[in-house]
Amino acid sequence: MKDKLIEFCKSIHIDAVGIAPAKPYYDFERIWKKQIERGYISGFEEKDIKKRIYPDLTLPDAKSVIVCLFPYYIGNGEDANLTKSAFSTDYHRIVKEKLEVIGHYLQETIDNFEYKAFVDTGPFSDRYLAYKAGLGFWGINNHLITDSYGSYVFIGYLLNNFPFEADQPLERTCIQCMECVRKCPGQCIIGDFTINPLQCKSYITQKKQELSSREKEIIKKHSLIWGCDVCQEVCPHNRKIEKTKLKEFQENLLYHLDYEELCQLSNKAFTKKYQDRSFSWRGKNVLKRNYEIIHEIETES
């Protein structure tokens, strides 16, 4: 059945699929509790620690996790002020749709098959599951890195009740050149394969609350008004990687948001125009604010 799953995934252009066990993730628990003790949590994560550790709290009869990678790299983009992960239409929609296709196929193939599909919003650490599924290795920057696509991959998974045989994690890490540590705008990369997300520019560009002077200085260090790609761009594992083969990440691309347009659009008009983009949920004012900080534009209070 695992071979059939892999073949089906290839038929819908997913060439990186692995199986993580649906057993308690005690090794992750140790890492996560240390992050909590340090205060290195963004607030976007699942707040119930047990749900992050025990798969059966999300799906009572959980027996395995199907993990898929979705490469999105298409190049740097002309005059880009958005992170590469936001060039295409909202990856949450693209990945979730693919996962549901897999889920429906398995429901037609396996008796009483049950699953729950997640992309970026599930209770578990996506990167941890992909690592457990043997799909990549850890980078010092806390990214999952693959040989073919570097770290430019989205991760989706299906927690399910079929006992697919689990794959083995890769026993290697990045080369630990520490370029990401040196070049990170917020110096958020600790050097032990964890980060302090509160100092990550990507996180700060998404904050709705008033920014501190320190946070504003971090935003100013790079021209992106949404997200940050610095630790990926300086990574040697990302130098000779393949571009995505998924047409969904090759079409309808947007590299740049225009400041004058942001000023002129109402909140409602902005949402209507960009509702299919991953940055739209935060609204136009945060993006406008970030642009003004980077370009030192004075506005009336």
C-alpha positions in Angstrom: 0.0 0.0 0.0 2.9 2.4 0.7 4.2 1.8 -2.9 0.7 2.6 -4.2 0.6 5.8 -2.1 4.0 6.9 -3.5 3.0 6.2 -7.1 -0.2 8.1 -6.7 1.6 11.1 -5.2 4.0 11.1 -8.2 1.0 11.1 -10.5 -0.1 14.4 -9.0 3.5 15.7 -9.2 4.4 15.2 -5.5 7.8 13.5 -5.6 8.8 13.8 -1.9 6.5 11.8 0.4 7.5 9.9 3.5 5.9 8.3 6.6 6.3 9.5 10.2 5.2 7.3 13.1 2.1 8.3 15.0 3.6 7.6 18.4 4.3 10.0 21.2 7.0 12.5 20.1 9.1 12.6 23.3 12.2 13.9 21.6 10.2 16.9 20.3 8.7 17.4 23.8 12.2 17.9 25.3 13.0 20.5 22.6 9.7 22.3 22.8 9.7 22.5 26.6 13.2 24.1 26.4 11.9 26.7 24.0 9.0 27.5 26.3 11.4 27.9 29.2 13.5 30.3 27.2 10.4 32.2 26.1 11.2 31.4 22.4 7.6 30.9 21.2 5.7 33.0 18.7 2.2 32.4 19.9 1.1 30.9 16.5 1.8 27.3 17.8 -0.6 24.9 19.4 -0.9 25.9 23.0 -1.8 22.5 24.4 1.6 20.8 24.7 0.0 17.3 24.9 -1.6 17.8 21.5 1.9 18.5 20.1 3.2 15.2 21.6 0.4 12.7 21.3 -1.1 12.1 17.8 -4.1 10.2 19.2 -5.4 13.3 20.8 -6.1 14.7 17.3 -7.1 11.4 15.7 -8.0 8.7 18.2 -7.0 5.8 16.0 -3.9 7.4 14.5 -1.4 4.9 13.2 0.9 6.9 10.9 1.5 10.3 9.3 1.8 10.8 5.6 4.1 13.8 5.1 4.5 15.5 1.7 6.9 18.3 0.5 5.9 21.0 -1.9 8.8 22.8 -3.4 8.1 26.4 -4.3 11.4 28.0 -5.5 11.1 29.7 -8.9 14.0 32.3 -8.6 14.4 35.6 -6.8 11.7 37.6 -8.6 12.2 41.1 -10.1 12.1 44.0 -7.6 10.6 41.7 -5.0 9.5 43.1 -1.6 7.7 39.9 -0.6 9.2 36.7 0.6 9.6 33.9 -2.0 7.0 31.8 -0.2 4.4 34.5 -1.0 5.0 34.8 -4.7 2.3 32.4 -5.7 -1.3 32.2 -4.6 -1.8 31.1 -1.0 0.2 28.0 -0.4 -2.2 26.9 2.3 -4.9 26.5 -0.4 -2.6 24.8 -2.9 -1.2 22.3 -0.4 -4.5 21.5 1.3 -6.2 20.8 -2.0 -3.4 18.3 -2.9 -3.6 16.6 0.5 -7.4 16.2 0.1 -6.8 14.6 -3.3 -4.5 12.1 -1.6 -7.0 11.5 1.3 -9.9 10.9 -1.1 -7.7 8.4 -3.1 -6.9 6.5 0.0 -10.5 6.5 1.2 -11.4 4.8 -2.1 -8.5 2.3 -1.8 -8.5 1.4 1.9 -11.5 0.3 3.9 -12.6 2.6 6.7 -9.7 5.0 6.0 -9.8 8.1 8.2 -7.5 11.1 8.1 -7.1 14.7 9.0 -5.0 17.0 6.7 -3.0 19.9 7.9 -0.7 22.6 6.4 0.9 25.1 8.7 -2.1 25.1 11.0 -2.0 21.6 12.6 -1.0 20.8 16.2 2.4 19.4 15.4 5.6 20.8 14.2 5.6 20.4 10.4 9.3 20.4 10.1 9.7 17.8 12.8 7.3 15.5 11.1 9.1 15.9 7.8 12.3 15.1 9.5 10.8 12.0 11.2 9.6 10.9 7.8 13.1 11.0 6.4 12.4 13.8 3.9 15.2 16.2 5.0 17.8 17.2 7.6 18.0 20.0 10.1 19.7 23.3 9.3 21.2 25.5 12.0 18.6 28.0 10.9 15.9 25.6 12.1 14.8 24.9 8.5 14.3 21.5 7.1 16.8 21.1 4.2 16.4 18.7 1.2 19.0 17.7 -1.3 16.9 18.6 -4.4 15.1 21.7 -3.3 17.1 23.0 -0.4 14.9 24.6 2.3 12.4 26.1 -0.2 9.6 23.6 0.6 6.2 23.8 2.1 5.1 20.8 4.3 1.7 19.2 4.4 0.7 16.0 6.2 -2.2 13.6 6.7 -2.6 12.1 10.2 -4.4 8.8 9.5 -5.5 5.4 10.8 -3.6 3.1 8.4 -0.3 1.5 9.6 2.0 2.7 6.8 5.6 1.6 7.6 7.5 4.6 9.0 10.6 5.9 7.3 13.9 6.6 9.1 15.2 10.1 9.8 18.4 11.2 8.0 21.4 11.0 10.3 23.0 14.2 9.1 22.7 18.0 9.5 23.6 21.0 7.4 27.3 21.8 7.1 27.0 24.4 10.0 28.9 27.1 8.2 27.1 29.6 10.4 26.4 32.1 7.6 22.8 32.2 8.6 23.8 33.0 12.1 26.0 35.9 11.0 23.6 37.3 8.4 20.2 37.0 10.2 18.8 40.6 10.5 17.4 39.9 14.0 20.2 37.6 15.2 17.4 35.1 16.0 19.4 32.0 15.1 20.8 30.5 18.3 23.3 28.1 16.8 21.9 24.9 18.3 19.3 24.2 15.5 16.7 26.4 17.3 15.7 30.0 16.9 14.1 32.8 18.9 11.1 33.5 16.7 10.4 36.8 18.5 13.6 38.3 16.9 12.9 36.8 13.4 12.2 39.5 10.8 9.6 37.2 9.2 7.7 37.1 12.5 8.1 40.8 13.1 6.7 41.8 9.7 3.5 39.9 10.6 3.0 41.6 14.0 0.0 43.8 14.3 1.0 45.4 17.6 3.1 48.5 17.8 6.7 47.6 17.1 9.6 48.5 19.4 12.6 50.5 18.2 14.6 47.3 18.1 12.0 45.5 15.9 11.9 48.5 13.6 15.7 48.3 13.2 15.4 44.6 12.3 12.8 45.3 9.6 15.0 48.1 8.1 17.9 45.6 7.5 16.3 44.1 4.5 13.9 45.4 1.8 11.1 42.8 2.2 7.9 44.2 3.6 6.6 40.7 4.2 8.7 37.8 5.5 12.4 37.3 5.3 14.6 35.0 3.1 18.1 36.0 4.4 18.9 32.7 6.2 17.8 30.8 3.1 19.5 33.0 0.6 23.0 32.7 2.3 22.7 28.9 2.9 25.1 26.9 0.7 22.5 24.1 0.6 20.3 26.4 -1.5 22.9 27.2 -4.2 22.3 24.5 -6.8 18.7 23.5 -6.2 15.9 22.6 -8.6 13.1 24.9 -9.4 9.6 23.7 -8.5 7.8 21.4 -11.0 4.4 22.2 -9.5 2.5 24.5 -11.9 0.6 26.0 -9.0 3.8 27.7 -7.8 4.8 28.8 -11.3 1.6 30.7 -12.2 -0.1 33.9 -11.2 3.1 35.2 -9.5 3.3 38.4 -7.6 6.7 39.7 -6.5 6.0 43.3 -5.4 3.4 45.3 -3.6 3.2 49.0 -4.6 3.1 51.5 -1.7 0.9 54.0 -3.5 -1.6 51.2 -4.1 -1.5 50.2 -0.5 -2.3 53.8 0.5 -5.2 54.1 -2.0 -6.9 50.8 -1.4 -9.5 50.5 1.4 -9.2 47.6 3.7 -12.2 46.0 2.0 -10.7 46.5 -1.5 -7.4 45.2 -0.4 -8.9 42.0 1.0 -11.0 41.5 -2.1 -8.0 42.0 -4.4 -5.6 39.9 -2.5 -7.8 37.4 -0.7 -6.1 34.5 -2.5 -2.6 35.5 -1.2 -0.9 34.2 2.0 -0.3 37.8 3.3 -3.9 39.0 2.9 -5.0 37.7 6.4 -2.9 40.4 8.1 -4.5 43.3 6.2 -3.0 46.2 4.3 -2.0 48.4 7.3 0.7 46.0 8.6 2.3 45.9 5.1 2.0 49.6 4.7 3.6 50.1 8.1 6.5 47.8 7.2 7.1 49.7 3.9 7.2 53.0 5.7 9.7 51.7 8.3 12.0 50.4 5.6 11.8 53.5 3.4 11.7 55.9 6.4 8.4 57.5 5.2 7.0 59.9 7.7 3.2 59.7 8.2 0.7 61.7 10.2 -0.2 60.0 13.5 
